[in-house]
Amino acid sequence: MKYYLYSCLAALCLFSSARAQKKVFGYPFQFEKSFLAKGQYSTYFLDNPTDSTFALILKDNKKAEYLWLGKDFKTIAKVSSPIENTLLDNQKHKYIGGTAGGGGYHFVYQTGTEFDMETVDFNAHAVADKKLLELPKSEKTLASFSDYNVYYCLTADDQAGNLVIYSVAADGTLTRREIPVSVPIPKLKLSGYLRDLSVIRSAEDPDLSSVAHINKLFSRRGELVFLLNVQYPHLRTLSIDTRDFSVKDNDIDETTVFGPQEKGAEGIFSFVKDNTIYSLSLDKKNIRVGVQRLSDGGMIGKYEFSDDAAFNSFAETPVRETRYIKEVDSKELDSWKKLLGGITYGGLPGCMVSVTANGKLLFTGGTIMQIGGSSGGGGMDHFMGGFDHNSTTAYSNGMVVPNFNPYMYRVPGTPSFVSAASSGTYYMSTYFRMLLDPVTLKPIKGQPSRPLIEQIRDFVYAKGKLKAPNQFSIGKTQYYGYYDEDTQQYVIEQIPIHG
């Protein structure tokens, strides 16, 4: 059976990975808890991409240890403090991002609408706390994340009709910018128009759960790009230059690519890679993929699948996958009828594009139905400011959008594909993949390597439940940290990635 074969292959890969795993760091730190208290163990990660150093915070009920490490994982400096002298003593504070410059690391924490910053000066061996900002009642949080050594908090001011961008620079200074954004849907507020916003950072390969959203925000060097699919047939792009906050607002009519919307169609779900927009359209009879220029929406290519001939364009046989933590049931959908039935069975549509090891583009399109979420505690389980697909609101234009959930966004060092797949998560997905030539963007033959996301997941799952886990990347190298109770050390291992 497919499931048995997959399980055997997965077990073999995990065994091989376990033998190949490489310990790169071990730091003596005994995680303790107060008398009769629950253990509050966490590890926070923040890097400084300008000089390839990074910081770790190791925390339990009694103490906090701030470590400054070089790219060789050797300790440059450390600062120790009783927990009551830090922001970490308040369990309501959630670590959501930060920046770094030289030996100064600025950790940002959120409690409701209030944001605080803890600055660790490793050169002076000092820790200082201050209130960073408190959001006005008129503003609703849309996204919170760090990228390229800038922390961003994006809100919607419904009264003024402005997108508000708070940013913290490498030196810890806070700036606030207001950008007017028109809402083309009558009676819909800006926060509703920009809701269900998934953040895609340029250094990460996403998965279907992170792209199956109506709206997306792509963080790129010097630019924030909003891709809004909320009003078919319009695809709206808002590109914001983060140096001068100038805006390029472009409305693209998707009927020029896909034609009028078919009855029962799911709508259009898009993705940006480099300067190209990739879009997926699903209805009861067809699967269509459109490729357009980001600058003006001009069509580059269109691929329509409606029968068994579609399989000539796919890189591999499409798959229907059901996963519950380490248990995976993967079935090949070897006919058009099976693929269409699986992809229209239910779930949220999405598409994404990544770069393979040999430089080809890998397009993935499909649907995902996900249940479960964060179990709380530890560096891998923090969510902040997002929208919940299990709680929705229907609007008069037929669009159904999720309601706001204040604990949905990830913290630094926790990619979406790991935090979304933490203990307790169960999902079903149906997807197909195409290899594309990076120049012509046309389908080509070839066997794609196993996705980075899946390799990381298998490594993390094989470790089981550990204290203070944190999966993070430095450059293109993936790492996994956890507390080793046997040696009473915090250990970091390099995750072996193949292909």
N, C-alpha and C positions, 0 to 999 in steps of 0.2 A: 504494500500500500504506500501511497505517496507520503502519508504522515509518518509512517514507520521509517521510510527511507530518509526523509528530511531529518527526523529526530536523530537517527544514527549518524548522519553526516554532520549535524550540528554538534553532537556530543564529541565526535572525532575532532572537529575544528576547535572546540572549547578545550579539549585535552591538549591539543597541539599548542594552542595559545597560552594555556596555563604553564606549559613547560618553557615557552619562549618568553614569558613575561620578564620584564627587567625592572628591578627595584632601583630607583634613582635617588631616593631620599628616605632617611629615617631620623626622626627627632624624638628624644625622650620626653614624654609628656603623659602623665597619668590622669586620665579623665576621672574626676571625682563628682560626687553629688552630696548635697547637704543632708543632714540627718532626717530620715523619713520623707525626703523630698524626691520627686521624679528627676532623673538625670536630664539636664538641659545641655546636651552636647551638640556643638556646631563647629563647622570649619568654613571660613569665608576666604575667597580668593580674589585678588585684584592685581592686574599686571600693569606694567609701565612699558608700553611698546617702543618708547623712544630710546630706551637703553637696555631692553631685554631683561630687566629685573622684575620681580614680582613680590607680593606680600601675602602672607597667610595669617589669619587670626584663628587660634585654637582656643576654644572657650568651653568651660563647664560651669557648674553651679558656684564655684569658689574663686576662679581666677581666669584671666585672659592673657594669652601669650601672643605678642605681635612679632612676626618673623619677617625679616627682609632678606630675600634670597636672590642670588645671581642665576644666570642662565645655566650655570654648571651645578645648580642646586646646593651650592655652598652658602652657609649663613654669613651675611654681611654684618647684620646687627639684629638685636632683639630688644624688646621692651616688655617687661612683665608688670602686671597690675592686678590688685584684688578686683573682683568682678564689680563690687559696689562702687568703685571709682570710675566706672565706664558706662557708656550708654547700653552696653550689653546686659546690664543688670535688670533692665526693663524688658520683660518677655514680649511686650507689645511692639517693641521696636523691630521692624523687619528690614533686613539689609537688602538694598535694592540697586546699588551701583556705586560708582566712585571714579576718581581720577588720581593721577600721580604725577609728581614732578620732582626729579632728583631724589632726595631721601624723604620727601613728604608725601604721604598717602592719605587721601581724603575719602573716607567711607561715609556713604549717605544712607540714612535710615528713615523709614516712614512709620508714622503712627497716625492712622486716619488721614486727616488733611494736613498734618504737620510733618515737616521734614527737618531732620537734624543731621549735623555733620560732625564726625569725629576725625580729627586730623592727628596722624601719628608721624612725628618728626623723628626719624630713626637716627639722624645725625646728632640731635640734641637729647635723644632718649626721653622724649616727652609725649604725652597724650593730652589733647585739648578738645573740648566739646563746645558746640554752639548751635543755636537754632538757625536753620538755613532759610526756611520760608514756611508760611502757612497759607494754603490756598483759600481764596475768597469763596464765599458760598455760591457765587454765580458760575464757578468753574468746576467742570467734571473731568476727572482723569481719563485720558485715552491710552497713554502708554508711558512706560518707565523703563529705561535701559541705558547701558553704557556701550560705547563703541568708539574706536579710534581715540581713546583717552579723553572722551567727553561724556559727561553724564547728561541725559536728557529726561525731562519730565514734560509731556505734552498734555495740554488740557483744552477743553472747549468752553469758551465763555458764551453761553447761550444768549445772555442779555445784549452783549455787544456784537455778537456774530463773528467773533474772532477765534482763530486758532492761536493758542498761547504756547510759546516754546520757552521753557526754563532750561538753562544749560549751565553746567559747572565745568570750568576750564581746568587745565592741568595744575594751575596754582591755587585752585579752590575758590576762585571768584565766581559769583553767580550773576547771570544776566537774564533779562526777561524781554521777549519780543512778542509783539502782537501782529498777526497776519489776518486781514479780513478774508473770509471764505464764504462765497455765496452758496446757498442751498437751493437747488433747482426743484425740489419736491415741496409742494405747498403744505403748510402747517407742520413741517418737520423741522425740529431744532437741529442746530449744528452737531450737538453731541449724539443725536440719533442718526444723523447723516454719516458721521465718521465712526460709528460704533462697529463692533466686531472687527476691530483693527488688529491684525497680527503683525508683529515686528519680525522682519527677516534681516539679519545682519549679514553683511557681505562675506565675512570669513567663515560662515557656517553653511553646511549643506542641510536644508530643511527636510522634513518628511511630510507625508500627506496631512497629518494632524495639524501642522503649523501653516499649511497653505490652503486648507479647506475653510476659507473665510471670505466673506463678501469683499472686505477691504483689507489692503496690505500696506505696510510702510517698509520700504527698503532703505536701510541705512548703508550709505556708501561714503567713501572718503570725500568730505567737503560737500555732501549733498544728502538730502532726505527726499525720497520719491514716494509719493502717495499714489497708489493704484486703486481706484474706486470703481467697483462693479455694481454699485447699489441701485443703479437706474438703467435697466436695459431699454434700448440698445446702446446707451451711452457708456463709454469707457472714459473715465476722467483721470487725467494724470496731473498731479501737482508736484512740481520739482522745486525744492527750496535750496538755494545756495547757502550753506551754513557760514560762509565767510561774510557776506553782506546781506543775507536774508532776502535777496531778490527772488521772485517767484515766476515760474513759467506754468501757466494754467492752460491745459489742452483738453478739449472735448472731442472724442473720437467716436464716430458713428460706426458701430460694429456691423450694421446691416450691409456695409460695403464689402465685408468679408464673409459673413455668415448668412446674409439675407434676412428676411422677416423671421421672427421667432416662431418656431413650430408649436403647436398646441401640446402642452405637457412638458415643454422644455424646462430644464433646470436653470437656464440663464447662462451667462458667460463668466468664467473664472480665469483670471489672468495672473501672469508672473513676469517679472522683469529680470533679465540676465544681460549684463553689459548695457548695450544700447538697443536692445530688442525686447519686444513684448511677445510673449507666447500665451495663447488663449485656448481654453477647452470649452466646447459646446456639446451638451448631451441632450438628446431627446429620446423618444420611444423607438426610433428606427435607426438613428445615425450617431456616430461619434465624429466630431470635427475638430481639427486643430488649426488655428490661425497663427501666422507669424507676421509681425508688423514692426515698423520702425518706431522707436520711442519718441523721436523728435517730432514727427508729424502724423503718426498713425498709418503711414503708407504701407500697403500690403507687400510683403516679401514672398509669402507662400501660403498655401492652404491645402490641407490634407483631409479627405473625407472617407470614412470607413462605414460600410453598410453590409458587407458580406464576408465570406471566407477569404477573399482576395486581400483583405486588410492584413492578414498575417504575413504577407510578403514584405510589409514595411516595418514589422515589429522586430525588435532585437532579440526577443525571446517569447516563449509562449506566455500569454497573460495569466495572472495568478489571482485566485481568491484565497486570502489569508486570514486566519483567525488566530489571535495570539492572546494568551493569558500568562503574563510574566514569562517563564521559560518554556511553556508549552505552546507549540505552534502547529496548527493544522494548515498545510499549504496544498491547494489543489490547482492543477493546471487546467485552464479553460481553453481547450483545444479546438473549439468551433465558435463561429460567430454567434450562434444562438446562446451558447453558454456565456460568452463574454458579455453580450448585451444584457442578458438576464441578470448576471452578477452585478454589472455596473449600474443598472437601473433598479436593483432590488431595494436600495435604501442607502442612506448615508449622505455625507456632505461632499460635493465635488471639489476637486482641486487639481492643479498641475504645477510642476516645478522643473527646473533645468539645472543640472550640475555638470561639472567637467570631469571626465574620466582621467585615469592615470596617463593615458597616451594622448590627451589633448582633445578628444572628441567630446561632443555635447550629448548628454543623456536626458531626454525628455521623458518624464513620467506623468501619466494622467490617470485619474481614477476617482474612486469615492472611498470614504472612511466613515465608519460608525463607531464612536468611542464612548465608553462608559467608565466612570471612576475618575480618580485624580489624586491630588496630593494627600499623603497620609500625615503630613506635618512633621516638624523636627528634622534637623540635619540640613546640610548645605544643599541637598538635592531636592528639597520638597517645599521651597518657598515660592509662592505665586503672588503677584501684585497686579492690581488694576487691569482687568480684562472683561470679556463678555462671555456669558455662559450659554452654550447651545441647548442646554437642557431646560432653560427658562427663556421663553421668547415672547415677543410682542408682534402682532399682525397689524400692518398699516393698510390704508385704503387702496394703495396702488398694488396690493397683492404681495408685497415684500414682507417676509417674516424674518425678524432679526433678533438675536439673543439679547438678554438683559444684562446689565452691568453686574459684575462680580468683582469685588475689590481685591481678591486674592488669586489672580490668574497669571501675572507676569513673572518671569524667572529672574533669578539673581545672577550676577556675574559668575562665571565658572560653571554654570549649569545650562548647557545647551537645551533647547526646547525638546529635542528628540530624546533626551535622557529624563528630564523632569516630567515630561508627558508620559513616559513609559515607566514611571516608578511603581513601587509595589501597590497593587490594587487595581491596576489598569487592565482593561479588557477591550479589545477592539477587533473589528472586522473590516477588511479592506479588499477592494478589487482594483487592479491596476494593470496597465500595459506600459511598455517602454519602447522608445525609439532612439536609435543612435543617429545623430545628425552631424554632417560635415560642418566644422566650425567656420568655414568660409562661405559655402553655398547655402547652408542651413537645410540641406535636403537629406532625407533618410539614406543611410548607408548600412552595409552589412557589417556584422561583427558581434562578438559576445562581450557584453559589458561586465566589468568586474563587480564583485559583491559590494553593495553600497556601504560607505563609511558608517552610516547610521546603524545598520544592522550589525556590523562588526563590533561597534562600541557597545550596543545593547547586549550582545551575547557575552562580552567580557564582563560587564557590570552584573548581569544576572548570574553568571557563574560564581561570582564572589559571594552571593547570598546577602543576607542582611547584616550590615556592619555599622559601627558607631561613626558618626561624623563623616559620612561619605561626601566626596566632591569630585566630579568629573570635569576636567577643564582642558583647554588647549593652549599651547604656547607656540605661536607660528602655526605650522601644519602638523605638529606633533601632539598626540593625544595622551592625557595622563589621568590616572585615577588615584585619589587619596583616601585613606581610611585609618581608623585607629586599630592597631594590632594589640589586642588585650594580652596575648602571650608575652610579648616583648615590652609592653607598655611604651610603645612608640607610635608616633604618627608617621605612616608609611605612604610614599608615593611611588606608583609603578607606571612605567610607560606601557601604553596599550599597543600591542603589535597589530599593525594594519597591513593587510596584504593587497597587492594590486593597485 
